[in-house]
């Protein structure tokens, strides 16, 4: 019965670990509804299997086997990703991104690199454990060689993703594993007792090295780093306004937009900040996003649970698992892994493997977490509606009326999807149903950071000759992203309207459109400038 239980548990966990190969995000695109739906189904199967295994396995054998399945499942999955990335690098497989060459099966190199970063400490720990064994069996010798191969793959492929967050998380989590095995701290302590001068020299060299590496990473992609720092500044301002309760689930995009609007409307900002400001879907810092949506108490509970997992893992000598958790937590400082099914599932499994033990408390925790995954993510009707929406996109360009019919059918199911609401609202706008378009776009505005929503709402009001309302929405767009030319162009056309003519503001907007340096130059800007010169 014990062997049967192992097979059941193994076959139930592998689909969760291997989700990226069953439903590659690079193929299904950035909207991950289908992947989350799949995670819910796989979690339900895993939950049933684990309860069965828990009651029919030996006490010690239970959590030990669970940990091994998770560790080796993730290592094998990461090895496939690394090989996939290597084949993309040399042109044997296509990339899933129009700009970046290496994405693995992901839609973007950032989550791909973050996933590879989980593998560094896991492989390193297993390698060091096997290295200490003198008389290795054939299987262990094969595993040892395989781990070296995977580590080399990670070292080769990881730099190609150009994710500094992944590099840093890999380095520090691997250093943690090395410290657990070789105890550099104890060695430094012994050196300190013999004479502190050597320790001071080592610390000084380490600090200089850290400063040099930090400076290199900053200037490697300076604009990206400045943009990230500016985002965090805006997010901290939002947290400061509602630190305890937050703004509610899925409120990040709207909260960020309002806070950035307020910041730029004050006119106390630098040109550099104006240049790096952009549209965001995620906070690029999971801790800040959690604090914005749910408040600081929930954030502290989350961090406490992670720290507890690492503490118990260290106590039980599960150093590789703890290294994987640390890698994920560091990566979370400047990316969005909790919003990606593959990374989130891997992290949750690592946390469970770190604290796993044969008692009822752990069983109930497992049941609670996996039941939550099922209830929160199993949305088959929404998934089917999303597929229907993708199929109906064919009408978007050629048949606006048919597209509108399709969107009206889908609205009850996709009314919480910002991208869908914008497309639906824009379709209503194109069909001259302005009042309905405004209502729909205002719903989208509560879920999205896209300034085009503000611009289209303004156009709807302008076409109804409600010029003051149009001006309000256009000005909001300029406050959110003052580096965009388009809202100033719309304001210029508004002030040129015979019933709302304002020569002073018209000339001011014309000057901005003609002479403001755009963040990204395009032919559309050239056309706007040509048209704006004809306005009087």
C-alpha positions in Angstrom: 0.0 0.0 0.0 2.9 2.3 0.8 4.3 2.0 -2.8 0.9 2.5 -4.3 0.5 5.7 -2.2 3.9 6.9 -3.5 2.9 6.4 -7.1 -0.4 8.1 -6.5 1.3 11.1 -4.9 4.0 11.3 -7.5 1.5 11.3 -10.4 -0.7 13.9 -8.7 2.2 16.4 -8.0 3.9 16.2 -11.3 1.1 17.9 -13.3 1.3 20.9 -11.0 5.1 21.1 -11.4 4.9 20.6 -15.2 2.1 23.0 -15.9 4.3 25.1 -18.1 4.6 22.2 -20.6 1.0 21.2 -20.5 -0.2 24.8 -21.1 2.8 26.9 -22.1 2.2 30.6 -21.2 4.2 31.6 -24.3 1.6 30.0 -26.5 -1.6 31.0 -24.6 -0.3 34.6 -24.1 0.0 36.9 -21.2 -3.6 36.3 -19.8 -3.2 33.2 -17.7 -6.8 32.3 -17.0 -6.4 28.8 -18.5 -3.3 28.1 -16.5 -4.9 29.1 -13.2 -7.9 27.0 -14.1 -5.6 24.0 -14.7 -3.8 24.7 -11.3 -7.2 24.4 -9.6 -8.0 21.0 -11.2 -4.4 19.7 -10.5 -4.6 20.9 -6.9 -7.9 19.0 -6.3 -6.3 15.8 -7.6 -3.2 16.4 -5.5 -5.3 17.1 -2.4 -7.2 13.8 -2.7 -3.9 11.9 -3.4 -2.1 13.5 -0.4 -4.9 12.6 2.0 -4.8 9.0 0.7 -1.0 8.9 1.0 -0.9 10.6 4.4 -3.1 7.8 6.0 -1.3 4.9 4.3 2.4 5.8 4.5 5.0 5.6 7.3 5.4 8.6 9.5 9.0 9.6 8.5 8.6 8.3 4.9 5.7 10.6 4.2 7.3 14.1 4.3 10.7 12.7 3.1 9.2 11.3 -0.1 7.0 14.5 -0.5 10.2 16.7 -0.4 12.1 14.5 -2.9 9.2 14.5 -5.4 9.0 18.3 -5.2 12.7 18.9 -5.4 13.4 16.5 -8.3 10.2 17.4 -10.1 11.2 21.1 -10.1 14.9 20.3 -11.0 13.8 18.1 -14.0 11.3 20.8 -15.1 14.0 23.5 -14.9 16.4 21.3 -16.9 13.9 21.1 -19.7 13.3 24.9 -19.6 17.1 25.5 -19.7 17.5 23.2 -22.7 14.6 24.9 -24.4 16.2 28.3 -23.8 19.5 27.1 -25.1 17.8 25.9 -28.3 16.1 29.3 -28.7 19.5 31.0 -28.2 20.9 29.1 -31.2 17.8 29.5 -33.3 16.6 26.0 -33.3 13.3 26.9 -31.5 11.3 30.1 -31.8 11.0 32.6 -29.0 7.5 33.6 -27.6 8.5 37.3 -27.5 8.9 39.7 -30.4 12.0 41.4 -28.8 13.7 38.8 -26.6 15.4 35.7 -28.1 15.3 33.5 -25.0 12.0 33.0 -23.1 11.7 29.2 -22.7 8.1 28.2 -22.8 7.2 31.5 -21.1 5.8 34.6 -22.7 8.5 36.8 -21.3 12.2 36.4 -20.2 11.6 37.8 -16.7 9.4 34.9 -15.3 11.5 32.4 -17.3 14.7 33.7 -15.5 12.9 33.7 -12.2 12.0 30.0 -12.7 15.6 29.1 -13.6 16.7 31.0 -10.4 14.7 28.5 -8.3 16.9 25.7 -9.7 20.2 27.1 -8.7 20.0 26.4 -4.9 18.0 23.1 -5.4 20.6 21.6 -7.7 23.6 22.9 -5.7 22.2 21.4 -2.4 21.5 18.0 -4.0 25.0 18.1 -5.6 26.7 18.8 -2.3 24.7 16.1 -0.5 25.6 13.5 -3.1 29.2 14.6 -3.1 29.6 13.7 0.5 28.6 10.1 -0.2 31.7 7.9 -0.8 30.2 4.7 -2.3 27.6 6.0 -4.7 25.2 3.6 -6.5 24.8 3.9 -10.2 21.6 5.9 -9.8 23.3 8.3 -7.4 26.3 8.7 -9.7 23.9 9.4 -12.6 22.0 11.9 -10.5 25.3 13.6 -9.6 26.3 14.0 -13.2 22.8 15.2 -14.1 22.9 17.9 -11.4 26.3 19.2 -12.7 24.8 19.3 -16.2 21.7 21.2 -15.0 23.8 23.7 -13.0 26.0 24.4 -16.1 22.9 24.9 -18.2 21.5 27.4 -15.7 24.9 29.3 -15.6 24.9 29.4 -19.4 21.2 30.3 -20.1 20.4 32.6 -17.1 22.5 35.6 -18.2 20.7 35.5 -21.6 17.4 36.5 -19.9 18.9 39.8 -18.8 17.0 39.6 -15.5 19.1 41.2 -12.8 16.5 40.1 -10.2 17.0 36.5 -11.2 20.8 36.8 -11.1 20.8 38.3 -7.6 18.3 35.8 -6.3 20.4 32.9 -7.7 23.6 34.2 -6.2 22.3 34.9 -2.7 20.2 31.7 -2.4 23.2 29.6 -3.6 25.5 31.4 -1.1 22.9 30.5 1.6 23.2 26.8 0.6 27.0 27.0 0.7 26.9 28.6 4.1 24.6 25.8 5.4 27.1 23.2 4.2 30.4 24.8 4.9 29.6 27.4 7.7 31.7 30.3 6.5 30.4 32.3 9.5 32.1 29.8 11.9 35.3 30.1 9.9 35.2 33.9 10.1 34.5 33.7 13.8 37.7 31.6 14.3 39.7 34.0 12.1 38.3 36.9 14.2 39.5 35.2 17.4 43.0 34.9 16.0 43.1 38.5 14.8 40.3 40.9 13.6 42.4 42.6 11.0 41.9 39.8 8.4 38.1 39.9 8.9 38.1 43.7 8.5 40.0 43.3 5.2 37.6 40.6 4.0 34.5 42.7 4.9 36.1 45.7 3.1 36.8 43.7 0.0 33.3 42.2 0.1 31.7 45.7 0.4 33.8 47.1 -2.5 32.9 44.1 -4.6 29.2 44.5 -3.8 29.3 48.2 -4.7 31.0 47.5 -8.0 28.5 44.7 -8.9 25.6 46.9 -7.8 26.8 49.8 -9.9 27.3 47.5 -12.9 23.8 46.1 -12.6 22.3 49.5 -12.2 24.0 51.0 -15.3 23.4 47.8 -17.3 19.8 48.9 -17.8 19.8 52.4 -16.2 16.3 53.5 -17.5 14.8 50.3 -16.3 16.3 50.6 -12.9 15.2 54.3 -12.6 11.7 53.3 -13.7 11.5 50.6 -11.1 12.7 53.0 -8.4 10.0 55.5 -9.5 7.3 52.9 -9.4 8.3 52.0 -5.8 8.2 55.6 -4.8 4.6 55.9 -6.1 3.6 52.6 -4.4 5.0 53.8 -1.1 2.9 56.9 -1.3 -0.2 54.7 -1.9 0.7 52.5 1.0 1.1 55.5 3.3 -2.4 56.6 2.6 -4.1 53.3 3.6 -1.5 51.2 5.5 -3.8 48.9 7.5 -6.6 47.7 5.4 -5.3 48.4 1.9 -7.5 49.2 -1.1 -9.0 45.8 -1.8 -8.3 42.8 -4.1 -7.3 43.6 -7.7 -7.2 47.3 -6.9 -3.5 47.8 -7.6 -3.7 49.2 -11.2 -6.3 51.8 -10.4 -4.7 52.8 -7.1 -1.3 53.2 -8.8 -2.9 55.3 -11.6 -4.6 57.6 -9.1 -1.5 58.0 -7.0 0.7 58.7 -10.0 -1.9 61.2 -11.3 -1.8 63.1 -8.0 2.0 63.0 -8.0 2.4 64.5 -11.5 -0.4 67.0 -11.1 1.6 68.6 -8.2 4.3 69.5 -10.8 7.0 68.8 -8.2 8.7 66.1 -10.2 11.9 65.8 -12.2 12.3 65.4 -16.0 13.9 62.0 -15.3 10.8 60.9 -13.4 8.6 62.1 -16.2 10.6 60.2 -18.7 10.7 56.8 -16.9 7.0 56.8 -15.9 4.9 54.2 -17.6 1.9 52.0 -17.7 2.1 49.1 -15.2 0.1 45.9 -14.7 2.0 44.7 -11.7 3.9 46.5 -8.9 7.2 44.7 -9.7 7.5 44.2 -6.0 5.1 41.6 -4.6 5.5 43.0 -1.0 4.4 46.5 -2.1 1.5 45.1 -4.1 0.3 42.9 -1.2 0.5 46.0 1.1 -1.5 48.1 -1.4 -4.3 45.6 -1.9 -4.6 43.9 1.5 -2.7 46.2 4.0 0.5 45.8 6.0 -0.9 43.3 8.5 -1.5 40.7 5.7 2.0 41.5 4.3 3.6 40.8 7.7 1.6 37.5 8.0 2.8 36.4 4.6 6.5 37.3 5.4 6.1 35.6 8.8 4.9 32.4 7.1 7.8 32.4 4.6 10.3 33.0 7.4 8.8 30.2 9.5 9.1 27.9 6.5 12.8 28.7 6.1 13.3 28.3 9.9 11.7 24.9 10.0 13.5 23.9 6.8 16.9 24.8 8.3 16.0 23.0 11.5 15.2 19.8 9.5 18.3 20.3 7.2 16.2 20.9 4.1 18.7 23.4 2.8 17.9 23.2 -0.9 14.2 23.8 -0.3 15.0 26.8 1.9 17.4 28.1 -0.8 14.5 27.9 -3.3 12.2 29.8 -1.0 14.9 32.5 -0.4 15.4 32.7 -4.2 11.7 33.3 -4.7 11.5 35.9 -1.9 14.4 37.9 -3.3 13.0 37.6 -6.9 9.7 39.0 -5.5 11.4 42.3 -4.6 11.5 43.4 -8.2 9.2 41.1 -10.2 5.7 39.5 -10.0 6.1 35.7 -9.4 3.0 35.4 -7.3 0.9 36.3 -10.3 2.4 33.5 -12.4 0.9 30.0 -11.9 4.1 28.1 -12.5 6.2 30.1 -10.1 3.4 30.4 -7.5 2.8 26.7 -7.5 6.5 25.8 -7.2 6.9 28.3 -4.3 3.8 26.9 -2.5 5.1 23.3 -2.9 8.6 24.3 -1.6 7.0 26.0 1.4 5.0 22.8 2.2 8.0 20.6 1.7 10.0 22.8 4.1 7.5 22.4 7.0 6.1 18.9 6.1 5.6 16.5 9.0 3.3 13.7 9.8 0.7 15.3 12.0 -2.9 16.5 11.7 -1.9 20.2 11.8 0.2 19.8 8.6 -2.6 17.8 7.0 -5.1 20.6 7.7 -2.7 23.2 6.4 -2.3 21.2 3.2 -6.0 20.8 2.9 -6.7 24.5 3.5 -4.1 25.8 1.0 -5.0 23.4 -1.8 -8.7 23.8 -1.2 -8.2 27.6 -1.5 -6.4 27.1 -4.8 -9.4 25.1 -6.1 -12.1 27.5 -5.0 -10.3 30.7 -6.0 -9.0 29.6 -9.4 -11.5 27.1 -10.8 -13.5 29.2 -13.2 -14.4 27.0 -16.2 -17.1 29.3 -17.6 -14.6 32.3 -17.5 -12.0 30.2 -19.2 -14.4 29.2 -22.0 -15.6 32.8 -22.3 -12.0 33.9 -22.7 -11.5 31.4 -25.5 -14.7 32.6 -27.2 -13.4 36.2 -26.9 -10.1 35.2 -28.6 -12.0 33.6 -31.4 -14.3 36.6 -31.9 -11.3 38.9 -32.3 -11.4 38.2 -36.0 -14.5 40.6 -36.2 -12.6 43.4 -34.4 -11.1 44.9 -37.6 -13.6 44.1 -40.3 -17.0 43.8 -38.7 -17.6 46.2 -35.8 -21.3 45.3 -35.4 -20.7 41.5 -35.2 -17.8 42.1 -32.8 -20.3 44.1 -30.6 -22.8 41.3 -30.7 -20.1 38.9 -29.5 -18.9 41.2 -26.8 -22.4 41.7 -25.4 -22.7 37.9 -25.0 -19.4 37.7 -23.1 -19.9 40.8 -20.9 -21.6 38.9 -18.0 -18.7 36.4 -17.8 -15.7 38.7 -18.5 -16.9 41.9 -16.8 -14.0 41.7 -14.4 -11.3 41.6 -17.2 -9.9 45.1 -17.9 -8.7 44.2 -21.4 -12.1 42.9 -22.4 -13.9 45.9 -20.9 -11.6 48.3 -22.9 -12.2 46.4 -26.1 -15.9 46.2 -25.5 -16.1 49.9 -24.6 -14.0 50.9 -27.7 -16.3 48.8 -29.8 -19.3 50.7 -28.4 -17.5 54.0 -29.1 -16.8 52.9 -32.8 -20.5 52.1 -33.1 -21.4 55.6 -31.8 -23.1 54.3 -28.6 -21.2 56.8 -26.5 -23.2 56.7 -23.3 -22.9 52.9 -23.1 -19.2 53.2 -24.1 -18.5 55.6 -21.2 -20.2 53.4 -18.7 -18.2 50.3 -19.9 -14.9 52.2 -20.0 -15.4 53.6 -16.5 -15.6 50.0 -15.3 -12.4 49.3 -17.1 -10.8 52.3 -15.6 -11.3 50.9 -12.1 -9.3 47.8 -13.1 -6.6 49.1 -15.4 -3.7 51.6 -15.6 -4.1 52.1 -19.4 -4.3 55.9 -20.2 -6.0 55.1 -23.5 -9.2 54.4 -21.5 -9.1 58.0 -20.2 -8.6 59.3 -23.8 -11.5 57.3 -25.2 -13.8 58.4 -22.5 -12.8 62.0 -23.3 -13.5 61.4 -27.0 -17.0 60.0 -26.1 -17.8 63.2 -24.2 -16.4 65.4 -26.9 -18.4 63.8 -29.6 -21.5 64.4 -27.4 -20.4 68.1 -27.1 -19.8 67.7 -23.4 -16.6 69.6 -23.6 -15.9 70.2 -19.9 -16.2 66.5 -19.1 -13.9 65.7 -22.1 -11.4 68.2 -20.8 -11.4 66.6 -17.4 -10.6 63.2 -18.8 -7.9 64.4 -21.2 -6.2 66.4 -18.4 -6.2 63.3 -16.2 -4.5 61.4 -19.0 -1.7 64.1 -19.2 -1.3 63.9 -15.4 -0.9 60.2 -15.4 1.7 60.1 -18.2 3.0 63.5 -19.0 5.5 62.0 -21.4 2.8 60.9 -23.9 2.0 63.3 -26.8 -1.4 62.0 -27.7 -3.6 63.5 -24.8 -2.0 66.9 -25.5 -3.0 66.5 -29.2 -6.6 65.6 -28.1 -6.7 68.7 -25.8 -5.5 70.9 -28.7 -8.3 69.6 -30.9 -10.8 70.1 -28.1 -9.7 73.8 -27.6 -10.1 74.2 -31.4 -13.8 73.3 -31.3 -15.9 76.3 -32.3 -18.2 75.9 -29.2 -15.3 75.5 -26.8 -12.6 77.6 -28.5 -9.7 78.8 -26.3 -6.8 80.3 -28.2 -4.4 80.5 -25.2 -4.8 76.9 -24.3 -4.8 75.8 -27.9 -1.5 77.5 -28.6 0.0 76.0 -25.4 -1.1 72.5 -26.4 0.2 73.0 -29.9 3.6 74.0 -28.5 3.7 70.9 -26.3 2.8 68.6 -29.2 5.3 70.2 -31.6 8.3 70.6 -29.3 7.9 68.1 -26.4 10.4 65.2 -26.7 8.4 62.0 -26.8 9.5 58.9 -24.9 9.2 56.7 -28.0 9.2 58.4 -31.4 6.8 57.0 -34.0 5.2 57.9 -37.3 1.9 58.6 -35.4 3.7 61.5 -33.6 4.8 62.9 -37.0 1.2 62.8 -38.3 -0.2 64.5 -35.2 2.4 67.3 -35.5 1.5 67.8 -39.2 -2.2 67.9 -38.3 -1.8 70.2 -35.3 0.0 72.9 -37.4 -3.2 73.3 -39.4 -5.3 74.1 -36.3 -6.0 77.8 -35.7 
